[in-house]
C-alpha cells in the first residue's frame, strides 16, 4: 500500500535538504501548467520552503484555454507568479529557421522555450528550477528532452501518476487540479489518447507487473526501450579511458 502522507513528508524533507546543500536561501521556480504534476510540485516546495520562496511561472503559448487552472493553483498556494506568453518567441524562432520543420520539431519547440524562460526567471531571482515530470511519463518517454524533462531538482520523477494524485490530496489541493485530465497543451489531445493506454494501466504495470492487454504491454515496453536515452546522462568521450578487448 502506498502511504501518501509518509512519502509526502519524506519528499518535503528531501527538498529542504536539497536547498540546504545546493542553494541555501534560494527560491524554487516552478512552471505552472494547471495540471496535477506542477500543482503537486509547487505545493511540496511551498510546504518545504515556505510560500515566499516559491515562484510560479505561467507560460501560455498564445491563448491557453485552461490557464484559469494555473491561476487557481497560484492563488490557492499564495505564491508569487509571473506570466510569460511564449507565442512570439515560438513564432519568431520558427520563422527564422531556414528550413521546413517537422511536426515533431514544432511540437517540442514550446516546451524547450518554456524551459529557457524558466531558467531566465530563475537566474534573475536566485532560483533553482523544479522538474515536474513523474515516473509514468518518464517511463514511456512522454516528455521533451531539454524541455519539461530538464530542471535542477525533481521531487516526483520516481512517483507514478496514481501516487502523485494521492500526494496532491494529502497536500489539500483542490480536486479539480488533482483529477484534471492530463493533456500536454501542445497538440490538443489528452496524454492517454496520444499514448494509446491509460495511466491507470501503466501504473499498475509499473508497480504490480501486470497488464491485461498484451498489445499494450508490448507498446509500453517498446516506448520504454526506445526512450531510455532521455533518462541517462549525455554520453561523453573520455580519451583517458581505454577499452581493452581480449579474444579468447
Secondary structure, DSSP 8 states (H G I E B T S, - for coil): ---HHHHHHHHHHHHHHHHHHH-TT-EEEEEE-SSHHHHHHHHHHHHHH-GGGEEEEE--SS--TTHHHHHHHHHHHT-EEEE---HHHHHHHHHHSSS---HHHHHHHHHHHHHHHHHHHHHTTTEEEEE---HHHHHTT-S-TTTTT--SEESSTTS-HHHHHHHHHHTT--HHHHS---B-SSSSSBHHHHHTS-HHHHHHHHHH---S-HHHHHHHHHHHHHTGGGGS------TT--------
